[in-house]
């Protein structure tokens, strides 16, 4: 159940329904048998091999490829969570809007700048909240996760019952085999990444393997159960959405507000008004708030504590008297703020939400590639990595299956860079393409710089002197002010500005990396 609430949720079903309509049912079936089940079973074998390790994915890579790649895996996994926590913070605001107003008017009438500011304020609040209520938030996230699961199952069950009572009338027409088949075109290929994003995450529970009574046997069984539950919910959940929404004419804001629209329609069908919607809204708010607090704390601690001193700069590993990595929190908030700033120039708040969601569909599948790579490594050397549970007895066949899933996931990651939910080749499309590339470059590229910064610390005693810090901070603030000041200009200017800032940042980091600090300590 812990794995289930991290892998699939009602909103995941909604996102992909928006992308593919009723054809997503066929996509889910294909995904379940050709991707999710083998993926879950591979995670099962990796968890069985490294059942004494508590780090999950980074421990698997470290155990098969050494310390540096283990560090870089931990970094990319952490970087991939940045868009996710920003998305969660935005979902908190959307949830509060529905919980208090009962409609989408709160979000619809909000300027992008206000939405971004509120999102950042939510970040700051929960940095403080988790410090004092970390354990309570973990409990609330578990309760909220189970409640979210219950609401999803309730929606599926009541939708089908309502369909039977209404004589089988569905909003999606016609309802036939052709309707259930997706269009395998370029647009479809760009949405595969979001399908993978919706069903990955099983590896998050790997650190809990050691807490099971018989981990080598029970963990693989848990993964099989997870795959079956996910299959049931995605297929029947998508079908239930077709009862209330015309898949041929979906609302533009379905990804942001669709789950609330769905429960609103369910309540109207049963004559209870907005009752189900309000229950779901508060369930979502509680879950998202708790999840955000835990994520902000856990992801930072995991990165700082799960990487060796050889690669992580000392100033990031610095902790206060309460044992909290304060500078790590600052880094998290800074990168989150950068991601939010990139999206502030999009036309509407709905565009910001969709873009950020689609960014998750690029970065998250990219990180999933590490799982298949680790699986290939253990199957290439089975004697070195014995396991009580084995997925596919033949090592060569297993290796080929792992390679195929790696290639498919890698291709989905690259194709996902193409913007979605906007008119192709429009100004907004080109802008989203640019900020997708910039976001990926900064989130992943920074991970390659940290070991170099750590090397400077070891060589000079400090990474940067005060003058260099002042120059970097001043330059960053200047770039932000210029970007905000030009926020009302045309998209071409924004694209040029983002590219200029990206190029300048690369050159600046290169130059600053080759300058010795003015105040040198004795070389150690």
C-alpha positions as a printed Julia matrix, in Angstrom:
524×3 Matrix{Float64}:
   0.0     0.0     0.0
   2.9     2.37    0.69
   4.18    1.7    -2.81
   0.73    2.06   -4.33
   0.12    5.58   -3.01
   3.5     6.69   -4.37
   2.94    5.13   -7.8
  -0.58    5.97   -8.94
  -3.2     8.48   -7.95
  -6.45    9.85   -9.31
  -4.69   12.86  -10.8
  -2.3    10.58  -12.76
  -5.29    8.95  -14.45
  -6.75   12.38  -15.19
  -3.56   13.76  -16.76
  -3.25   10.94  -19.26
  -6.98   10.92  -20.02
  -6.57   14.54  -21.08
  -3.63   13.6   -23.35
  -5.16   10.57  -25.08
  -8.89   10.46  -24.33
 -10.52    7.03  -24.17
  -7.63    5.65  -26.22
  -5.6     5.82  -23.0
  -7.33    2.6   -21.89
  -5.5     0.69  -24.62
  -2.31    2.52  -23.68
  -2.74    1.46  -20.05
  -3.24   -2.17  -21.04
  -0.1    -2.09  -23.19
   1.83   -0.29  -20.45
   0.76   -2.71  -17.74
   1.82   -5.88  -19.53
   4.85   -4.63  -21.46
   6.19   -2.07  -18.96
   4.72   -1.89  -15.46
   4.79   -5.62  -14.63
   8.39   -6.2   -15.83
   9.44   -2.89  -14.26
   7.93   -3.85  -10.89
   9.47   -7.33  -11.03
  12.89   -5.87  -11.88
  12.57   -3.61   -8.84
  11.61   -6.74   -6.91
  14.82   -8.52   -7.89
  16.98   -5.44   -7.23
  15.38   -5.11   -3.81
  16.07   -8.78   -3.18
  19.75   -8.5    -4.23
  20.39   -5.4    -2.13
  18.01   -6.26    0.72
  20.59   -5.11    3.28
  20.92   -1.67    1.67
  18.72    1.21    2.75
  19.32    3.77    0.02
  17.16    2.36   -2.72
  18.06    3.28   -6.3
  21.3     5.1    -5.47
  22.45    2.08   -3.44
  21.72   -0.22   -6.38
  23.8     1.9    -8.76
  26.55    2.3    -6.17
  26.61   -1.45   -5.68
  26.89   -2.16   -9.41
  28.86    0.82  -10.76
  30.8     2.47   -7.95
  30.63    5.58   -5.78
  30.57    8.37   -8.38
  27.71    6.95  -10.43
  25.91    6.24   -7.15
  26.3     9.91   -6.22
  25.13   11.1    -9.64
  22.09    8.81   -9.45
  21.22   10.27   -6.05
  21.59   13.75   -7.51
  19.47   13.11  -10.62
  16.81   11.45   -8.48
  16.8    14.5    -6.22
  16.79   16.89   -9.19
  13.84   15.02  -10.69
  11.89   15.65   -7.5
  12.24   19.44   -7.8
   9.47   19.82  -10.45
   7.42   17.31   -8.44
   7.52   19.33   -5.21
   6.79   22.54   -7.14
   3.83   20.76   -8.74
   2.72   19.61   -5.27
   2.93   23.18   -3.94
   0.82   24.42   -6.84
  -1.67   21.6    -6.21
  -1.98   22.82   -2.61
  -3.07   26.24   -3.86
  -5.49   24.74   -6.4
  -6.9    22.45   -3.69
  -7.47   25.34   -1.27
  -9.18   27.28   -4.05
 -11.69   24.49   -4.61
 -12.06   23.71   -0.88
 -13.0    27.32   -0.04
 -14.85   28.47   -3.17
 -16.22   25.24   -4.65
 -15.2    26.3    -8.16
 -12.23   27.06  -10.4
 -12.81   30.83  -10.24
 -10.05   31.28   -7.65
  -7.4    29.97  -10.03
  -8.93   31.36  -13.2
  -8.83   34.97  -11.97
  -5.34   34.8   -10.43
  -2.41   36.52  -12.2
   0.63   34.34  -12.94
   2.84   36.46  -10.7
   0.47   35.98   -7.74
   0.29   32.24   -8.39
   4.09   32.02   -8.44
   4.43   34.13   -5.29
   1.88   32.01   -3.41
   3.65   28.84   -4.52
   6.95   30.14   -3.16
   5.27   31.21    0.1
   3.93   27.67    0.47
   7.52   26.42    0.12
   8.78   28.72    2.88
   5.91   27.81    5.21
   6.49   24.09    4.87
  10.24   24.4     5.36
   9.36   25.69    8.84
   6.44   23.3     9.35
   8.42   20.12    8.73
  11.04   21.23   11.27
   8.52   21.08   14.11
   5.93   18.61   12.82
   7.94   16.19   10.68
   6.61   13.02   12.35
   3.05   14.34   12.36
   3.31   15.15    8.67
   4.49   11.63    7.86
   1.45   10.25    9.66
  -0.84   12.71    7.88
   0.68   11.83    4.51
  -0.01    8.14    5.16
  -3.59    8.91    6.2
  -4.03   11.26    3.25
  -2.56    8.68    0.88
  -4.97    5.98    1.99
  -7.85    8.47    1.86
  -6.86    9.43   -1.68
  -6.79    5.78   -2.66
 -10.22    5.27   -1.08
 -11.65    8.28   -2.92
 -10.32    6.97   -6.24
 -11.83    3.51   -5.69
 -15.06    5.17   -4.56
 -15.2     7.22   -7.74
 -14.67    4.18   -9.96
 -17.27    2.09   -8.1
 -19.95    4.82   -7.9
 -19.41    5.86  -11.52
 -20.02    2.35  -12.82
 -23.04    1.89  -10.52
 -24.42    5.21  -11.73
 -23.83    4.18  -15.34
 -25.86    1.02  -14.83
 -28.7     2.92  -13.17
 -28.8     5.52  -15.94
 -29.2     2.87  -18.61
 -25.61    2.92  -19.84
 -25.45    6.53  -21.06
 -21.9     7.89  -21.37
 -20.71   11.4   -22.19
 -18.15    9.97  -24.63
 -19.84    9.02  -27.88
 -19.6     6.88  -29.89
 -18.36    4.22  -27.5
 -16.8     1.5   -29.66
 -13.52   -0.25  -30.37
 -12.29    2.63  -32.53
 -12.82    5.06  -29.64
 -10.63    2.89  -27.4
  -7.71    2.87  -29.84
  -5.22    5.73  -29.53
  -3.82    7.58  -32.53
  -0.21    6.46  -32.84
   1.18    9.75  -34.17
   3.88   12.18  -33.03
   1.62   13.74  -30.43
   1.0    10.3   -28.94
   4.74    9.6   -28.75
   5.34   12.84  -26.83
   2.83   11.76  -24.16
   4.42    8.37  -23.38
   6.74   10.03  -20.86
   3.75   11.18  -18.79
   2.39    7.61  -18.83
   5.71    6.38  -17.44
   5.74    9.21  -14.9
   2.31    8.11  -13.74
   3.33    4.52  -12.98
   6.92    4.82  -11.79
   7.98    5.28   -8.17
   7.95    1.68   -6.9
  11.64    2.01   -6.09
  10.78    4.63   -3.44
   9.79    1.89   -1.01
  13.01   -0.08   -1.52
  14.58    1.37    1.68
  11.78   -0.33    3.65
  12.65   -3.78    2.31
  14.77   -4.51    5.36
  11.75   -3.95    7.62
   9.81   -6.85    6.09
   9.81  -10.24    7.82
  11.03  -12.11    4.73
  12.23   -9.38    2.35
  13.68  -11.66   -0.33
  10.28  -13.32   -0.8
   7.75  -10.71    0.31
   9.11   -7.7    -1.6
   8.75   -9.3    -5.08
   5.23  -10.45   -4.13
   4.42   -6.87   -3.08
   5.6    -5.63   -6.49
   3.35   -8.13   -8.31
   0.38   -7.02   -6.19
   1.25   -3.41   -6.91
   1.21   -4.04  -10.67
  -2.2    -5.75  -10.49
  -3.73   -2.95   -8.39
  -2.32   -0.31  -10.73
  -3.71   -2.16  -13.75
  -7.19   -2.3   -12.26
  -7.3     1.34  -11.21
  -5.89    2.88  -14.38
  -8.13    0.95  -16.78
 -11.39    1.26  -14.86
 -10.54    4.78  -13.69
 -10.09    5.96  -17.27
 -13.32    4.26  -18.3
 -15.15    6.02  -15.44
 -13.9     9.4   -16.63
 -15.43    8.68  -20.02
 -18.81    8.47  -18.29
 -18.7    12.13  -17.24
 -16.41   13.72  -19.85
 -16.7    13.73  -23.63
 -13.25   12.44  -24.59
 -13.61   14.18  -27.96
 -14.15   17.61  -26.38
 -12.28   17.88  -23.07
 -11.96   21.11  -21.03
  -8.65   22.94  -21.52
  -7.98   23.02  -17.78
  -8.72   19.32  -17.22
  -5.22   18.54  -15.92
  -5.42   21.22  -13.26
  -9.1    21.01  -12.29
 -10.3    17.73  -13.83
 -10.33   15.66  -10.63
 -12.53   18.31   -8.97
 -14.82   18.46  -12.0
 -15.12   14.66  -11.84
 -16.22   14.52   -8.2
 -18.48   17.49   -8.82
 -20.2    15.56  -11.64
 -20.41   12.45   -9.46
 -22.18   14.4    -6.72
 -24.65   15.86   -9.21
 -25.39   12.37  -10.56
 -26.31   11.18   -7.06
 -28.17   14.36   -6.13
 -25.83   15.53   -3.35
 -24.48   18.63   -5.07
 -20.82   19.39   -4.37
 -20.52   17.08   -1.36
 -18.11   14.6    -3.0
 -16.09   17.46   -4.46
 -15.6    19.13   -1.07
 -14.62   15.82    0.54
 -12.11   15.2    -2.21
 -10.79   18.79   -2.1
  -9.99   18.62    1.62
  -8.58   15.12    1.22
  -6.31   16.44   -1.52
  -5.26   19.48    0.54
  -4.36   17.38    3.6
  -2.48   14.85    1.52
  -0.61   17.41   -0.57
   0.33   19.55    2.44
   1.69   16.56    4.34
   3.4    15.16    1.26
   5.04   18.5     0.49
   6.42   18.88    4.02
   7.82   15.35    4.05
   9.25   15.66    0.54
  11.02   18.95    1.25
  12.67   17.4     4.28
  13.24   13.83    3.06
  14.6    14.66   -0.39
  17.11   17.14    1.04
  18.25   14.85    3.82
  18.54   11.92    1.4
  20.74   13.87   -0.99
  22.99   15.31    1.71
  23.37   12.1     3.73
  23.42    9.56    0.88
  26.39   11.03   -0.95
  30.02   10.73   -0.01
  32.12   13.64    1.26
  34.22   13.21   -1.87
  31.46   14.65   -4.07
  29.22   16.84   -1.88
  30.55   20.32   -0.93
  31.01   20.91    2.79
  28.82   24.04    2.82
  25.86   21.95    1.58
  26.49   19.24    4.2
  26.56   21.83    6.98
  23.85   21.25    9.61
  22.46   23.44   12.36
  22.12   22.51   16.04
  18.93   20.55   15.26
  20.73   18.44   12.66
  18.96   20.07    9.7
  20.87   20.73    6.44
  19.96   24.41    6.21
  22.04   25.18    3.11
  20.51   22.12    1.48
  17.06   23.6     2.08
  18.24   26.88    0.55
  19.46   25.02   -2.53
  16.1    23.24   -2.83
  14.16   26.51   -2.56
  16.52   28.28   -4.98
  16.15   25.66   -7.72
  12.39   25.47   -7.11
  12.2    29.24   -7.44
  14.18   29.05  -10.69
  11.73   26.49  -12.12
   8.76   28.66  -11.11
  10.4    31.73  -12.64
  10.76   29.99  -16.0
   7.01   29.36  -16.09
   5.89   32.81  -14.96
   5.95   34.17  -18.52
   3.47   31.62  -19.89
   0.11   33.1   -20.95
  -2.13   31.67  -18.21
  -1.96   29.92  -14.86
  -3.31   26.77  -16.53
  -0.34   26.86  -18.92
   2.07   27.01  -15.96
   0.42   24.01  -14.33
   0.44   21.97  -17.54
   4.03   22.87  -18.4
   5.3    21.91  -14.96
   3.4    18.64  -15.1
   4.84   17.84  -18.52
   8.32   18.69  -17.21
   7.81   15.9   -14.69
   7.02   13.67  -17.66
  10.49   14.4   -19.05
  12.77   14.26  -16.02
  11.1    11.47  -14.06
  11.27    8.84  -16.86
  14.87    9.87  -17.47
  15.74    8.93  -13.88
  13.83    5.65  -14.23
  16.45    4.63  -16.8
  18.84    4.04  -13.88
  16.63    1.17  -12.68
  16.88   -0.73  -15.95
  20.6    -0.01  -16.15
  21.15   -1.44  -12.64
  19.06   -4.49  -13.55
  21.15   -5.09  -16.67
  24.3    -4.92  -14.56
  23.18   -7.57  -12.07
  22.0    -9.89  -14.86
  25.31   -9.49  -16.66
  27.12  -10.73  -13.53
  24.61  -13.06  -11.82
  27.29  -14.83   -9.78
  28.32  -11.54   -8.19
  24.72  -10.53   -7.38
  22.84  -13.61   -6.09
  19.13  -13.25   -5.44
  16.49  -15.47   -3.9
  13.95  -14.01   -6.32
  14.85  -13.94  -10.03
  12.83  -12.24  -12.75
  13.26  -14.4   -15.9
  15.6   -17.32  -15.27
  17.61  -16.87  -18.49
  20.17  -14.1   -17.9
  20.54  -13.17  -21.58
  16.78  -12.84  -22.09
  16.47  -10.82  -18.88
  19.31   -8.54  -20.0
  17.6    -7.94  -23.37
  14.28   -7.13  -21.64
  16.08   -4.64  -19.4
  17.79   -3.09  -22.43
  14.5    -2.76  -24.33
  12.82   -1.0   -21.42
  15.86    1.26  -21.07
  15.65    2.23  -24.75
  11.88    2.79  -24.61
  12.16    4.94  -21.49
  15.07    6.9   -22.92
  13.15    7.55  -26.15
  10.06    8.64  -24.19
  12.24   11.06  -22.22
  13.64   12.67  -25.37
  10.27   12.81  -27.13
   8.68   14.35  -24.03
  10.82   17.46  -24.47
   8.43   18.53  -27.22
   5.76   20.79  -25.59
   2.22   19.56  -25.1
  -1.17   21.22  -24.54
  -0.27   24.18  -26.77
  -0.54   24.88  -30.49
   2.46   23.34  -32.23
   5.1    25.82  -33.49
   3.31   28.74  -31.82
   5.27   31.29  -29.78
   4.27   29.52  -26.58
   5.35   26.16  -28.03
   8.85   27.46  -28.81
   9.12   29.12  -25.42
   8.17   25.91  -23.6
  10.67   23.97  -25.72
  13.44   26.36  -24.67
  12.59   26.34  -20.96
  12.28   22.54  -21.01
  15.88   22.33  -22.22
  17.07   25.05  -19.81
  15.36   23.38  -16.83
  16.85   19.97  -17.64
  20.29   21.47  -18.16
  20.29   23.31  -14.83
  18.78   20.53  -12.73
  20.99   17.75  -14.07
  24.04   19.82  -15.0
  24.46   21.24  -11.5
  25.08   17.7   -10.29
  28.26   17.54  -12.37
  29.5    20.84  -10.88
  29.19   19.91   -7.21
  32.12   17.42   -7.28
  34.22   20.16   -8.91
  33.21   22.59   -6.17
  34.11   19.96   -3.58
  37.49   19.6    -5.27
  38.04   23.36   -4.86
  37.28   23.01   -1.15
  39.85   20.27   -0.81
  42.43   22.2    -2.81
  41.93   25.73   -1.45
  40.13   25.15    1.85
  37.02   27.06    0.68
  34.91   26.83   -2.45
  34.39   30.56   -3.05
  35.49   33.7    -1.24
  33.12   36.49   -0.2
  33.75   38.52   -3.35
  32.88   35.6    -5.59
  29.71   34.87   -3.6
  28.68   38.54   -3.9
  29.28   38.5    -7.65
  27.26   35.29   -8.13
  24.34   36.4    -5.95
  24.25   39.9    -7.46
  24.34   38.51  -10.99
  21.53   36.07  -10.18
  19.32   38.79   -8.67
  20.03   41.05  -11.66
  19.04   38.3   -14.1
  15.81   37.65  -12.17
  14.9    41.35  -12.06
  15.52   41.71  -15.81
  13.41   38.64  -16.55
  10.52   39.94  -14.44
  10.84   43.43  -15.93
  10.58   41.99  -19.44
   7.65   39.8   -18.44
   5.18   41.83  -20.45
   7.08   41.61  -23.72
   6.53   39.19  -26.57
   7.53   35.52  -26.34
  10.46   35.88  -28.73
  12.1    38.31  -26.33
  11.5    35.93  -23.46
  13.05   33.05  -25.38
  16.07   35.16  -26.26
  16.38   36.28  -22.65
  16.25   32.74  -21.25
  18.86   31.59  -23.77
  21.07   34.57  -22.94
  20.79   33.91  -19.19
  21.57   30.21  -19.76
  24.65   30.96  -21.89
  25.83   33.64  -19.48
  25.42   31.29  -16.52
  27.46   28.57  -18.24
  30.3    30.98  -19.02
  30.13   32.53  -15.58
  30.3    29.19  -13.79
  33.21   28.14  -15.98
  35.12   31.34  -15.24
  34.38   31.32  -11.53
  35.37   27.65  -11.38
  38.82   28.46  -12.69
  39.48   31.42  -10.4
  41.27   30.8    -7.16
  39.59   32.28   -4.08
  41.29   35.45   -2.89
  41.38   34.25    0.7
  43.25   30.94    0.62
  43.56   28.51    3.49
  46.46   26.12    3.9
  46.16   23.28    1.41
  45.1    20.08    3.13
